[in-house]
Amino acid sequence: MRTRLYVSTLICFELALFFASSIQKHTTRICHRIMPTSWMKPSSMRAVQYSGYSGGAAGLKYVDIPVPSPKKDEVLIKVEAASINPADWKIQKGMLRPFIPKFPFIPVTNVAGEIVEVGSAVQELKVGDKVVSKLVFWKAGGLAEYVAASESITVARPAGVSAADAAGLPIAGLTALQALKAIGTKFDATCSGSNILITAASGGIGTYAVQLAKLGNHNVTATCGARNLEVVMNIGADEVLDYKTPEGAALSNSSGKKYDYIVNTTTDGKWSAFKPALNFPGRVVDIATNFWNFVASILTFFSKKKLSIVIESMGNEDLRFLLELVKEGKLKTVVDSRHPFDRAADAWEKSMSGHATGKVIVEM
């Protein structure tokens, strides 16, 4: 009888130890999904927001607000760097008025940082991962110390790729890549290459487009302002035209050859100027369309010389491809200027000036 009691007691004791150990392991896994042991989630954070349309840099205000909690499919990112794109301040100016944004609004969609918390349904990413994310533009949130982002729009960045380099990629890099893919560019050295023109090549999109076009074995003519001729030549353009000169205005390269493709990255570019510079057949890929180019895209749909509009979309595989090119040293983010978070208004003003060479970066 005593033996049976002893055995029963021993079994119950071992079962209790087993369940206690299981609970401890499960709790530990949950804790690791929330935060590393060296990090305690603060109750508030600093953010930059605006409360109405217009206002420019002067309309940006620093506020202390609660740190967001990620939803089940989101990660919480401690922001290390953010890049400002023209769309950010155009939304402030009322580009999507009256529907977007909802005030008060924290702008900027392109961020890079480190994950400090993950939601219960997050599958691939984990606490401690260095990542880059393209936030939803109507929610934004990038000009803040922390931001919650869906796992579906967040990609791990390879070791050796800085936060600033990564933060420039989601809009500008993806737009350039997708524009070149639209004309059939291959990046595996199998492409025979075409004669192409890239307008506004010293801008954020343009600097990526020139480099990617050369990786695709194209012969690249580029246009930009006089002060950036050397910059654009140094990132691979075969010929660079000052757009204010007669040759630049006519889009005429030194060989006199017409272009198989034109990648237009400026809202000032017009179909009427592009058409005479195109081969027959030839195509303009327009990523900064204006009203008249939109009309031309319809009217030339079945023509041998045509204009097509390309709208950038978030593609995780495309973003991973760009990150790998940066890691391998085949692609670089041309940084116009770096601004500390306390001087975010200066970065905003620089982007609004329209004279940035490459990307404008805010570092936390």
DRENZAVEX-626611 format. One record per residue (C-alpha): residue number from 1; residue in three letters; x, y, z. Coordinates in steps of 0.001 Angstrom, whole numbers, plus 500000, padded with zeros to 6 digits. Layout:
BEGIN
node nr->NUM, rest->ala, east->X, north->Y, up->Z
...
This chain:
BEGIN
node nr->1, rest->met, east->500000, north->500000, up->500000
node nr->2, rest->arg, east->502806, north->502396, up->500937
node nr->3, rest->thr, east->504638, north->501442, up->497763
node nr->4, rest->arg, east->501575, north->502267, up->495637
node nr->5, rest->leu, east->501153, north->505584, up->497455
node nr->6, rest->tyr, east->504830, north->506415, up->496952
node nr->7, rest->val, east->504684, north->505605, up->493237
node nr->8, rest->ser, east->501478, north->507625, up->492793
node nr->9, rest->thr, east->502991, north->510576, up->494618
node nr->10, rest->leu, east->506166, north->510343, up->492514
node nr->11, rest->ile, east->504153, north->510256, up->489276
node nr->12, rest->cys, east->502074, north->513259, up->490331
node nr->13, rest->phe, east->505241, north->515138, up->491295
node nr->14, rest->glu, east->506889, north->514400, up->487942
node nr->15, rest->leu, east->503742, north->515423, up->486058
node nr->16, rest->ala, east->503648, north->518677, up->488006
node nr->17, rest->leu, east->507283, north->519328, up->487104
node nr->18, rest->phe, east->506548, north->518558, up->483443
node nr->19, rest->phe, east->503614, north->520946, up->483239
node nr->20, rest->ala, east->505504, north->523646, up->485134
node nr->21, rest->ser, east->508424, north->523299, up->482744
node nr->22, rest->ser, east->506104, north->523470, up->479720
node nr->23, rest->ile, east->504408, north->526590, up->481030
node nr->24, rest->gln, east->507783, north->528212, up->481691
node nr->25, rest->lys, east->509028, north->527424, up->478159
node nr->26, rest->his, east->505806, north->528722, up->476599
node nr->27, rest->thr, east->505987, north->531892, up->478665
node nr->28, rest->thr, east->509625, north->532369, up->477680
node nr->29, rest->arg, east->508725, north->532058, up->473981
node nr->30, rest->ile, east->505999, north->534653, up->474397
node nr->31, rest->cys, east->508375, north->537023, up->476186
node nr->32, rest->his, east->510958, north->536665, up->473445
node nr->33, rest->arg, east->508279, north->537552, up->470883
node nr->34, rest->ile, east->507530, north->540719, up->472807
node nr->35, rest->met, east->510923, north->542134, up->473661
node nr->36, rest->pro, east->514557, north->541258, up->474326
node nr->37, rest->thr, east->515538, north->541137, up->477982
node nr->38, rest->ser, east->517541, north->544376, up->477637
node nr->39, rest->trp, east->514605, north->546414, up->476297
node nr->40, rest->met, east->511622, north->547760, up->478188
node nr->41, rest->lys, east->508794, north->549223, up->476161
node nr->42, rest->pro, east->508408, north->552929, up->476930
node nr->43, rest->ser, east->504961, north->554362, up->477518
node nr->44, rest->ser, east->505443, north->557294, up->475140
node nr->45, rest->met, east->507517, north->558392, up->472171
node nr->46, rest->arg, east->508354, north->561495, up->470189
node nr->47, rest->ala, east->506760, north->561949, up->466796
node nr->48, rest->val, east->506401, north->564651, up->464155
node nr->49, rest->gln, east->502902, north->565431, up->462922
node nr->50, rest->tyr, east->500833, north->568099, up->461221
node nr->51, rest->ser, east->497228, north->569043, up->461820
node nr->52, rest->gly, east->496083, north->570581, up->458548
node nr->53, rest->tyr, east->496756, north->570991, up->454850
node nr->54, rest->ser, east->499606, north->573237, up->453688
node nr->55, rest->gly, east->502001, north->574702, up->456223
node nr->56, rest->gly, east->505138, north->573108, up->454790
node nr->57, rest->ala, east->508013, north->572550, up->457188
node nr->58, rest->ala, east->506582, north->575142, up->459576
node nr->59, rest->gly, east->503467, north->573003, up->459947
node nr->60, rest->leu, east->505419, north->570094, up->461445
node nr->61, rest->lys, east->505155, north->569818, up->465224
node nr->62, rest->tyr, east->506842, north->567527, up->467741
node nr->63, rest->val, east->504494, north->565678, up->470059
node nr->64, rest->asp, east->504698, north->563030, up->472771
node nr->65, rest->ile, east->502234, north->560232, up->472101
node nr->66, rest->pro, east->501793, north->556615, up->473254
node nr->67, rest->val, east->504000, north->553973, up->471668
node nr->68, rest->pro, east->501747, north->551933, up->469345
node nr->69, rest->ser, east->501000, north->548289, up->470087
node nr->70, rest->pro, east->501273, north->545995, up->467071
node nr->71, rest->lys, east->498218, north->544103, up->465895
node nr->72, rest->lys, east->498473, north->540343, up->465540
node nr->73, rest->asp, east->499922, north->540590, up->462009
node nr->74, rest->glu, east->502197, north->543571, up->462730
node nr->75, rest->val, east->505674, north->544237, up->464042
node nr->76, rest->leu, east->506765, north->547196, up->466154
node nr->77, rest->ile, east->509828, north->548855, up->464642
node nr->78, rest->lys, east->512252, north->551088, up->466500
node nr->79, rest->val, east->512973, north->553501, up->463674
node nr->80, rest->glu, east->516629, north->554143, up->462845
node nr->81, rest->ala, east->516215, north->556072, up->459586
node nr->82, rest->ala, east->513407, north->557381, up->457397
node nr->83, rest->ser, east->513510, north->558812, up->453877
node nr->84, rest->ile, east->511301, north->561638, up->452682
node nr->85, rest->asn, east->509629, north->561290, up->449288
node nr->86, rest->pro, east->507787, north->563998, up->447331
node nr->87, rest->ala, east->504520, north->562147, up->447904
node nr->88, rest->asp, east->504904, north->562805, up->451640
node nr->89, rest->trp, east->504766, north->566583, up->451373
node nr->90, rest->lys, east->502364, north->566530, up->448423
node nr->91, rest->ile, east->499848, north->564809, up->450694
node nr->92, rest->gln, east->500377, north->567630, up->453192
node nr->93, rest->lys, east->499729, north->570140, up->450386
node nr->94, rest->gly, east->496391, north->568465, up->449704
node nr->95, rest->met, east->497113, north->566083, up->446829
node nr->96, rest->leu, east->494447, north->563662, up->448132
node nr->97, rest->arg, east->492225, north->566233, up->449781
node nr->98, rest->pro, east->489666, north->565864, up->451362
node nr->99, rest->phe, east->489976, north->562104, up->451847
node nr->100, rest->ile, east->493546, north->561742, up->453082
node nr->101, rest->pro, east->495024, north->562205, up->455592
node nr->102, rest->lys, east->493113, north->562020, up->458839
node nr->103, rest->phe, east->494437, north->564710, up->461170
node nr->104, rest->pro, east->496594, north->564872, up->463180
node nr->105, rest->phe, east->498866, north->562934, up->460843
node nr->106, rest->ile, east->502389, north->561529, up->461230
node nr->107, rest->pro, east->503946, north->561569, up->457723
node nr->108, rest->val, east->506592, north->559485, up->455897
node nr->109, rest->thr, east->506184, north->555937, up->454623
node nr->110, rest->asn, east->509761, north->554669, up->454145
node nr->111, rest->val, east->511524, north->553492, up->457307
node nr->112, rest->ala, east->514313, north->551195, up->458399
node nr->113, rest->gly, east->514962, north->550009, up->461916
node nr->114, rest->glu, east->514886, north->547110, up->464345
node nr->115, rest->ile, east->511933, north->544989, up->465435
node nr->116, rest->val, east->511276, north->545211, up->469176
node nr->117, rest->glu, east->507886, north->543486, up->469351
node nr->118, rest->val, east->505848, north->541163, up->467136
node nr->119, rest->gly, east->502167, north->540290, up->466958
node nr->120, rest->ser, east->500866, north->536825, up->467695
node nr->121, rest->ala, east->500265, north->535970, up->464010
node nr->122, rest->val, east->503645, north->537118, up->462679
node nr->123, rest->gln, east->505315, north->534159, up->460972
node nr->124, rest->glu, east->508719, north->535076, up->459519
node nr->125, rest->leu, east->510056, north->538120, up->461330
node nr->126, rest->lys, east->511255, north->538179, up->464921
node nr->127, rest->val, east->512455, north->540506, up->467631
node nr->128, rest->gly, east->515933, north->541804, up->466867
node nr->129, rest->asp, east->515583, north->541636, up->463068
node nr->130, rest->lys, east->516834, north->544661, up->461164
node nr->131, rest->val, east->514167, north->545565, up->458633
node nr->132, rest->val, east->512913, north->548059, up->456058
node nr->133, rest->ser, east->509233, north->548822, up->455578
node nr->134, rest->lys, east->506984, north->550755, up->453217
node nr->135, rest->leu, east->504135, north->551972, up->455400
node nr->136, rest->val, east->500585, north->552387, up->454151
node nr->137, rest->phe, east->500446, north->555965, up->452856
node nr->138, rest->trp, east->497059, north->556849, up->454316
node nr->139, rest->lys, east->498223, north->555711, up->457771
node nr->140, rest->ala, east->501950, north->556576, up->457484
node nr->141, rest->gly, east->503726, north->557067, up->460843
node nr->142, rest->gly, east->507386, north->557056, up->459773
node nr->143, rest->leu, east->508513, north->560294, up->461445
node nr->144, rest->ala, east->508404, north->558794, up->464918
node nr->145, rest->glu, east->510632, north->556843, up->467264
node nr->146, rest->tyr, east->508475, north->553718, up->466857
node nr->147, rest->val, east->505989, north->552559, up->464256
node nr->148, rest->ala, east->503785, north->549488, up->463856
node nr->149, rest->ala, east->503916, north->547925, up->460387
node nr->150, rest->ser, east->502286, north->544912, up->458808
node nr->151, rest->glu, east->504595, north->541963, up->458264
node nr->152, rest->ser, east->503402, north->541883, up->454650
node nr->153, rest->ile, east->505046, north->545251, up->453905
node nr->154, rest->thr, east->508209, north->544668, up->455934
node nr->155, rest->val, east->511387, north->542958, up->454731
node nr->156, rest->ala, east->514495, north->541889, up->456650
node nr->157, rest->arg, east->517560, north->543786, up->455530
node nr->158, rest->pro, east->520850, north->541958, up->455092
node nr->159, rest->ala, east->523820, north->542526, up->457357
node nr->160, rest->gly, east->525994, north->545300, up->456034
node nr->161, rest->val, east->523112, north->547336, up->454583
node nr->162, rest->ser, east->522756, north->550510, up->456629
node nr->163, rest->ala, east->519425, north->551900, up->457790
node nr->164, rest->ala, east->519913, north->554997, up->455627
node nr->165, rest->asp, east->520682, north->552969, up->452497
node nr->166, rest->ala, east->517680, north->550718, up->453085
node nr->167, rest->ala, east->515243, north->553524, up->453908
node nr->168, rest->gly, east->515721, north->555057, up->450464
node nr->169, rest->leu, east->514577, north->551941, up->448601
node nr->170, rest->pro, east->510849, north->551284, up->449140
node nr->171, rest->ile, east->509386, north->553999, up->446892
node nr->172, rest->ala, east->512247, north->555368, up->444802
node nr->173, rest->gly, east->514097, north->552104, up->444307
node nr->174, rest->leu, east->510988, north->550049, up->443613
node nr->175, rest->thr, east->509676, north->552629, up->441156
node nr->176, rest->ala, east->512947, north->552625, up->439223
node nr->177, rest->leu, east->513142, north->548834, up->439217
node nr->178, rest->gln, east->509553, north->548342, up->438095
node nr->179, rest->ala, east->509915, north->550950, up->435340
node nr->180, rest->leu, east->512920, north->549099, up->433936
node nr->181, rest->lys, east->511272, north->545715, up->434297
node nr->182, rest->ala, east->508319, north->547136, up->432327
node nr->183, rest->ile, east->510568, north->547486, up->429273
node nr->184, rest->gly, east->511863, north->543940, up->429656
node nr->185, rest->thr, east->515168, north->544690, up->431371
node nr->186, rest->lys, east->517035, north->541652, up->432701
node nr->187, rest->phe, east->519655, north->542008, up->435397
node nr->188, rest->asp, east->521528, north->538739, up->434820
node nr->189, rest->ala, east->523903, north->539920, up->432053
node nr->190, rest->thr, east->521777, north->538223, up->429357
node nr->191, rest->cys, east->520154, north->541429, up->428121
node nr->192, rest->ser, east->521552, north->542844, up->424876
node nr->193, rest->gly, east->520659, north->546331, up->426035
node nr->194, rest->ser, east->518846, north->549236, up->424440
node nr->195, rest->asn, east->519454, north->552925, up->423935
node nr->196, rest->ile, east->517495, north->554618, up->426712
node nr->197, rest->leu, east->517018, north->558077, up->428184
node nr->198, rest->ile, east->516347, north->558751, up->431869
node nr->199, rest->thr, east->515024, north->562190, up->432783
node nr->200, rest->ala, east->515682, north->563969, up->436105
node nr->201, rest->ala, east->518406, north->561426, up->436739
node nr->202, rest->ser, east->519801, north->563146, up->439827
node nr->203, rest->gly, east->516591, north->562677, up->441836
node nr->204, rest->gly, east->515793, north->559797, up->444160
node nr->205, rest->ile, east->514170, north->557630, up->441478
node nr->206, rest->gly, east->516573, north->558753, up->438763
node nr->207, rest->thr, east->519746, north->557823, up->440656
node nr->208, rest->tyr, east->518456, north->554284, up->441175
node nr->209, rest->ala, east->517181, north->554074, up->437575
node nr->210, rest->val, east->520573, north->554953, up->436073
node nr->211, rest->gln, east->522354, north->552295, up->438118
node nr->212, rest->leu, east->519748, north->549617, up->437414
node nr->213, rest->ala, east->519734, north->550442, up->433708
node nr->214, rest->lys, east->523482, north->549903, up->433537
node nr->215, rest->leu, east->523090, north->546604, up->435397
node nr->216, rest->gly, east->520660, north->545729, up->432600
node nr->217, rest->asn, east->523359, north->546468, up->430021
node nr->218, rest->his, east->521565, north->549488, up->428529
node nr->219, rest->asn, east->523282, north->552461, up->426945
node nr->220, rest->val, east->522115, north->555304, up->429171
node nr->221, rest->thr, east->521701, north->558982, up->428387
node nr->222, rest->ala, east->520504, north->561011, up->431365
node nr->223, rest->thr, east->519286, north->564548, up->431974
node nr->224, rest->cys, east->519789, north->566672, up->435091
node nr->225, rest->gly, east->520869, north->570136, up->436199
node nr->226, rest->ala, east->524417, north->571372, up->435598
node nr->227, rest->arg, east->525493, north->570990, up->439232
node nr->228, rest->asn, east->524728, north->567242, up->439165
node nr->229, rest->leu, east->526332, north->566248, up->435860
node nr->230, rest->glu, east->529335, north->564659, up->437548
node nr->231, rest->val, east->527214, north->562839, up->440144
node nr->232, rest->val, east->525090, north->561191, up->437462
node nr->233, rest->met, east->528120, north->560315, up->435357
node nr->234, rest->asn, east->529747, north->558716, up->438395
node nr->235, rest->ile, east->526830, north->556359, up->438981
node nr->236, rest->gly, east->527118, north->554966, up->435471
node nr->237, rest->ala, east->525419, north->557132, up->432847
node nr->238, rest->asp, east->527122, north->556978, up->429461
node nr->239, rest->glu, east->526190, north->560556, up->428661
node nr->240, rest->val, east->524621, north->563301, up->430772
node nr->241, rest->leu, east->522754, north->566311, up->429375
node nr->242, rest->asp, east->522140, north->569593, up->431150
node nr->243, rest->tyr, east->518406, north->569975, up->430657
node nr->244, rest->lys, east->518754, north->573775, up->430423
node nr->245, rest->thr, east->520991, north->573644, up->427347
node nr->246, rest->pro, east->519542, north->573427, up->423801
node nr->247, rest->glu, east->520800, north->569835, up->423496
node nr->248, rest->gly, east->519278, north->568913, up->426841
node nr->249, rest->ala, east->515960, north->570550, up->426010
node nr->250, rest->ala, east->515893, north->568633, up->422713
node nr->251, rest->leu, east->516925, north->565396, up->424494
node nr->252, rest->ser, east->519653, north->565028, up->421890
node nr->253, rest->asn, east->522692, north->562871, up->422656
node nr->254, rest->ser, east->526097, north->563336, up->421021
node nr->255, rest->ser, east->525666, north->560335, up->418693
node nr->256, rest->gly, east->522397, north->561675, up->417320
node nr->257, rest->lys, east->520722, north->558314, up->417944
node nr->258, rest->lys, east->517117, north->558161, up->419000
node nr->259, rest->tyr, east->515982, north->556207, up->422021
node nr->260, rest->asp, east->514318, north->552830, up->422191
node nr->261, rest->tyr, east->512913, north->553772, up->425580
node nr->262, rest->ile, east->512568, north->556885, up->427701
node nr->263, rest->val, east->512062, north->556569, up->431453
node nr->264, rest->asn, east->510438, north->559804, up->432569
node nr->265, rest->thr, east->510745, north->560627, up->436279
node nr->266, rest->thr, east->509648, north->564275, up->436196
node nr->267, rest->thr, east->506143, north->565760, up->436093
node nr->268, rest->asp, east->507478, north->568394, up->433672
node nr->269, rest->gly, east->508185, north->565830, up->430959
node nr->270, rest->lys, east->505765, north->565994, up->428040
node nr->271, rest->trp, east->504858, north->563481, up->425356
node nr->272, rest->ser, east->505190, north->566206, up->422714
node nr->273, rest->ala, east->508889, north->566517, up->423607
node nr->274, rest->phe, east->509494, north->562791, up->423942
node nr->275, rest->lys, east->507877, north->561616, up->420700
node nr->276, rest->pro, east->510462, north->563135, up->418278
node nr->277, rest->ala, east->513294, north->561573, up->420319
node nr->278, rest->leu, east->511881, north->558034, up->420107
node nr->279, rest->asn, east->512826, north->555311, up->417683
node nr->280, rest->phe, east->510088, north->553629, up->415667
node nr->281, rest->pro, east->508912, north->551585, up->417503
node nr->282, rest->gly, east->509685, north->553258, up->420805
node nr->283, rest->arg, east->508150, north->553667, up->424215
node nr->284, rest->val, east->508046, north->556175, up->427043
node nr->285, rest->val, east->507659, north->554712, up->430526
node nr->286, rest->asp, east->506154, north->557491, up->432619
node nr->287, rest->ile, east->506273, north->557205, up->436411
node nr->288, rest->ala, east->505500, north->560875, up->437197
node nr->289, rest->thr, east->502575, north->561430, up->434906
node nr->290, rest->asn, east->500759, north->564687, up->434279
node nr->291, rest->phe, east->497362, north->565215, up->432675
node nr->292, rest->trp, east->498635, north->565486, up->429094
node nr->293, rest->asn, east->500779, north->562383, up->429413
node nr->294, rest->phe, east->497800, north->560515, up->430840
node nr->295, rest->val, east->495838, north->561502, up->427736
node nr->296, rest->ala, east->498779, north->560424, up->425541
node nr->297, rest->ser, east->498864, north->557021, up->427258
node nr->298, rest->ile, east->495304, north->556439, up->426041
node nr->299, rest->leu, east->495756, north->557870, up->422555
node nr->300, rest->thr, east->498973, north->555940, up->421851
node nr->301, rest->phe, east->497852, north->552600, up->423273
node nr->302, rest->phe, east->497914, north->550887, up->419873
node nr->303, rest->ser, east->500693, north->553000, up->418354
node nr->304, rest->lys, east->504260, north->552001, up->417543
node nr->305, rest->lys, east->505414, north->555029, up->419474
node nr->306, rest->lys, east->503620, north->554961, up->422776
node nr->307, rest->leu, east->503561, north->556256, up->426325
node nr->308, rest->ser, east->502814, north->553862, up->429170
node nr->309, rest->ile, east->502218, north->554767, up->432789
node nr->310, rest->val, east->503856, north->552649, up->435476
node nr->311, rest->ile, east->502563, north->552933, up->439033
node nr->312, rest->glu, east->504876, north->551604, up->441726
node nr->313, rest->ser, east->503545, north->548813, up->443919
node nr->314, rest->met, east->505003, north->547192, up->446999
node nr->315, rest->gly, east->506683, north->543955, up->446035
node nr->316, rest->asn, east->508584, north->542124, up->448737
node nr->317, rest->glu, east->510604, north->540095, up->446248
node nr->318, rest->asp, east->511549, north->543244, up->444344
node nr->319, rest->leu, east->512597, north->544929, up->447580
node nr->320, rest->arg, east->514669, north->541907, up->448615
node nr->321, rest->phe, east->516317, north->541975, up->445186
node nr->322, rest->leu, east->517276, north->545634, up->445641
node nr->323, rest->leu, east->518604, north->544978, up->449149
node nr->324, rest->glu, east->520799, north->542178, up->447813
node nr->325, rest->leu, east->522175, north->544485, up->445109
node nr->326, rest->val, east->523040, north->547027, up->447816
node nr->327, rest->lys, east->524657, north->544306, up->449922
node nr->328, rest->glu, east->526743, north->543168, up->446946
node nr->329, rest->gly, east->527861, north->546740, up->446194
node nr->330, rest->lys, east->526088, north->546778, up->442814
node nr->331, rest->leu, east->523581, north->549462, up->443818
node nr->332, rest->lys, east->523890, north->552391, up->446178
node nr->333, rest->thr, east->521559, north->554916, up->447688
node nr->334, rest->val, east->522748, north->558366, up->446695
node nr->335, rest->val, east->522170, north->560430, up->449830
node nr->336, rest->asp, east->521606, north->564139, up->449391
node nr->337, rest->ser, east->521655, north->564927, up->453102
node nr->338, rest->arg, east->521228, north->563401, up->456542
node nr->339, rest->his, east->519227, north->565186, up->459212
node nr->340, rest->pro, east->518849, north->564318, up->462904
node nr->341, rest->phe, east->515311, north->563702, up->464106
node nr->342, rest->asp, east->515340, north->567039, up->465934
node nr->343, rest->arg, east->515853, north->568755, up->462535
node nr->344, rest->ala, east->513246, north->566823, up->460572
node nr->345, rest->ala, east->511743, north->570119, up->459369
node nr->346, rest->asp, east->515019, north->570887, up->457577
node nr->347, rest->ala, east->514788, north->567565, up->455754
node nr->348, rest->trp, east->511167, north->568299, up->454846
node nr->349, rest->glu, east->512118, north->571709, up->453477
node nr->350, rest->lys, east->515016, north->570274, up->451470
node nr->351, rest->ser, east->512771, north->567704, up->449820
node nr->352, rest->met, east->510147, north->570356, up->449057
node nr->353, rest->ser, east->512773, north->572520, up->447359
node nr->354, rest->gly, east->512947, north->570049, up->444471
node nr->355, rest->his, east->516733, north->570321, up->444398
node nr->356, rest->ala, east->517746, north->567235, up->446362
node nr->357, rest->thr, east->520385, north->565036, up->444750
node nr->358, rest->gly, east->519272, north->561518, up->445601
node nr->359, rest->lys, east->517533, north->560828, up->448907
node nr->360, rest->val, east->516855, north->563031, up->451933
node nr->361, rest->ile, east->517295, north->560997, up->455121
node nr->362, rest->val, east->516140, north->561586, up->458693
node nr->363, rest->glu, east->518121, north->559620, up->461268
node nr->364, rest->met, east->516805, north->558830, up->464737
